[in-house]
Amino acid sequence: MNSGNLAFFVCLGLLFYPSESLRFNLQSGHTKCIAEDIKSNSMTVGKYHVENPHEGTPLPDSHKLSVRVTSSQGNSYHYAENTESGQFAFTAAESGDYMACFWLPDHNPAVTSTVEFDWKTGVAAKDWGNVAKKGQLDNMELELKKLLDTVNSIHEEMFYLRDREEEMQELNKTTNSKMFWLGFLSLFFCLSVAGLQFWHLKTFFERKKLL
């Protein structure tokens, strides 16, 4: 395989790196949450910092934020309060949506902070510089290892998505079954009420000798 083809496949593999880099504004008294779907046993790394509106001076306390990262089960993986920057790294214990929430305390007058947030998972979260040093790899070998890990990651992701699809199909079947029985019970209840009303009116008119 020549270097041109190798570069093509490496670039193609990089497209599948689960990575999210964001820049957003956050107002005081408000919360911004970002979700990332992470499968179990996957490595994830996040970095964030608040841009200083007045470079060369300390960041005002009014612009410092609080951060919490939790799993879909409510487990907390990172928490920081009244900070201007930070990072987190952990291996996901369970699959699902992980939530990173940022918030600023109330302030009068209201202030707005600009936050830079970089969130990487899976292959993208690896420290490739450290891998190259430990394995004494040259650039070509390092790119091949990246590509191999990316292919493995895509393969695992396909199985993960298939499992999630099966879970959703099972959930849909269960929901449809419940809706069927709910509709049946609702129809039965309506017919019962209509029958009781008919019987009550018939009895009333017979008692009044109107029938």
C-alpha positions in Angstrom: 0.0 0.0 0.0 1.5 3.3 -1.0 1.6 6.4 1.3 -1.2 8.1 -0.6 -3.6 5.3 -0.1 -2.5 5.0 3.6 -3.2 8.7 4.1 -6.6 8.3 2.5 -7.6 5.5 4.9 -6.2 7.3 7.9 -8.2 10.4 7.0 -11.3 8.3 6.5 -10.8 6.7 9.9 -10.4 10.1 11.6 -14.0 10.9 10.4 -15.2 8.2 12.8 -13.4 9.5 15.9 -16.1 10.3 18.5 -15.1 13.8 19.3 -17.1 16.9 20.2 -15.5 20.4 20.4 -17.9 23.2 21.3 -17.9 26.9 22.0 -21.0 28.4 23.7 -22.2 31.4 25.7 -23.6 30.9 29.2 -25.6 33.5 31.1 -25.6 33.9 34.8 -28.4 31.9 36.5 -28.7 29.5 33.5 -27.6 26.0 32.9 -26.2 24.4 29.7 -26.1 20.6 29.4 -24.4 18.5 26.7 -25.0 14.8 26.2 -22.7 12.2 24.8 -23.7 8.6 24.0 -20.9 6.5 25.4 -20.7 2.7 25.5 -19.3 0.8 28.5 -15.6 0.4 28.9 -14.9 3.3 26.6 -12.4 6.0 27.6 -13.6 9.6 27.6 -11.7 12.8 28.2 -13.0 16.4 28.5 -11.4 19.8 28.9 -13.1 23.1 29.4 -12.2 26.7 30.2 -13.8 30.1 30.4 -12.5 32.8 28.1 -11.4 35.9 30.0 -13.2 39.0 28.6 -10.3 41.2 29.9 -7.0 39.5 29.0 -4.1 40.3 31.4 -6.4 40.5 34.4 -7.8 37.7 36.7 -11.1 36.2 35.6 -13.9 37.8 37.7 -15.7 35.5 40.1 -19.0 36.4 38.4 -17.7 34.6 35.2 -16.5 31.4 37.0 -18.7 28.4 36.5 -19.7 25.1 38.1 -19.5 21.7 36.2 -21.0 18.3 36.8 -20.6 15.2 34.7 -23.1 12.3 35.3 -24.2 9.1 33.7 -27.7 8.1 32.6 -27.9 6.2 36.0 -27.2 9.4 37.9 -23.7 8.5 38.9 -21.3 11.5 39.2 -18.0 11.3 37.5 -16.8 14.9 37.8 -17.7 18.0 39.8 -16.1 21.4 40.0 -17.4 24.6 41.6 -16.5 28.2 41.0 -13.7 27.4 38.5 -12.5 28.9 35.3 -11.0 25.7 33.7 -10.7 22.0 34.3 -10.7 18.6 32.8 -12.0 15.1 33.5 -11.1 11.6 32.3 -12.8 8.3 33.1 -13.8 4.9 31.7 -17.5 4.5 31.3 -18.9 1.9 33.6 -22.2 1.6 31.8 -23.5 2.4 28.3 -25.9 5.3 27.8 -26.0 9.1 27.6 -23.5 10.9 29.8 -24.4 14.5 30.6 -22.0 17.4 31.2 -23.8 20.4 32.8 -22.4 23.9 33.2 -24.0 26.7 35.1 -23.3 30.2 36.4 -24.6 31.6 39.7 -27.1 34.4 39.7 -25.6 37.8 39.3 -27.0 41.3 39.1 -26.5 42.7 36.5 -26.5 39.5 34.4 -23.2 38.4 32.9 -22.3 36.1 30.0 -19.3 33.7 29.9 -17.9 32.2 26.8 -17.0 28.5 27.4 -14.7 26.3 25.3 -15.4 22.6 25.7 -13.7 19.7 24.1 -15.1 16.2 24.7 -13.4 13.1 23.2 -14.3 9.4 23.6 -13.0 6.1 22.4 -10.0 6.2 20.0 -9.9 10.0 20.0 -9.4 10.1 23.8 -6.1 8.2 23.7 -2.8 9.9 24.3 -1.2 9.0 21.0 2.0 10.9 21.8 2.5 8.8 24.9 1.7 5.6 22.9 4.3 6.5 20.3 7.0 7.1 23.0 6.3 3.9 24.8 6.2 1.8 21.7 9.0 3.7 19.9 6.8 4.0 16.8 7.6 6.1 13.8 4.9 8.3 12.1 3.8 5.5 9.6 3.5 2.9 12.3 1.6 5.3 14.6 -0.9 6.1 11.8 -1.4 2.4 11.1 -2.1 1.8 14.8 -4.5 4.7 14.9 -6.3 3.3 11.8 -6.4 -0.2 13.4 -7.9 1.1 16.6 -10.4 3.2 14.6 -11.5 0.2 12.7 -11.9 -1.8 15.9 -13.8 1.1 17.4 -16.2 1.3 14.4 -16.7 -2.5 14.6 -17.6 -2.3 18.3 -19.8 0.7 17.6 -21.7 -1.3 15.0 -22.4 -4.0 17.5 -23.3 -1.4 20.1 -25.8 0.3 17.8 -27.3 -3.1 16.8 -27.9 -3.9 20.5 -29.4 -0.4 21.0 -31.7 -1.0 18.0 -32.8 -4.3 19.5 -33.5 -2.6 22.8 -35.6 0.0 21.0 -37.5 -2.6 19.1 -38.3 -4.5 22.3 -39.4 -1.2 23.9 -41.6 -0.4 20.9 -43.2 -3.9 21.1 -43.8 -3.5 24.9 -45.3 0.0 24.4 -47.6 -1.1 21.5 -48.8 -4.0 23.7 -49.5 -1.6 26.6 -51.3 0.8 24.3 -53.4 -2.0 22.8 -54.6 -3.1 26.3 -55.1 0.5 27.4 -57.2 1.2 24.3 -59.2 -2.0 24.9 -59.9 -1.2 28.5 -60.8 2.4 27.6 -63.3 1.1 25.0 -64.7 -1.4 27.5 -65.1 1.3 30.1 -66.9 3.7 27.7 -69.3 0.9 26.6 -70.0 0.0 30.2 -70.7 3.6 31.1 -72.9 4.0 28.0 -74.8 0.8 29.0 -75.3 2.0 32.5 -76.6 5.3 31.3 -79.0 3.6 28.9 -80.2 1.3 31.7 -80.6 4.3 34.1 -82.6 6.3 31.6 -84.8 3.4 30.6 -85.6 2.7 34.3 -86.3 6.4 34.9 -88.7 6.7 32.0 -90.5 3.5 33.0 -90.9 4.7 36.5 -92.4 8.0 35.2 -94.5 5.9 32.9 -93.2 7.8 29.9 -92.4 4.5 28.1 
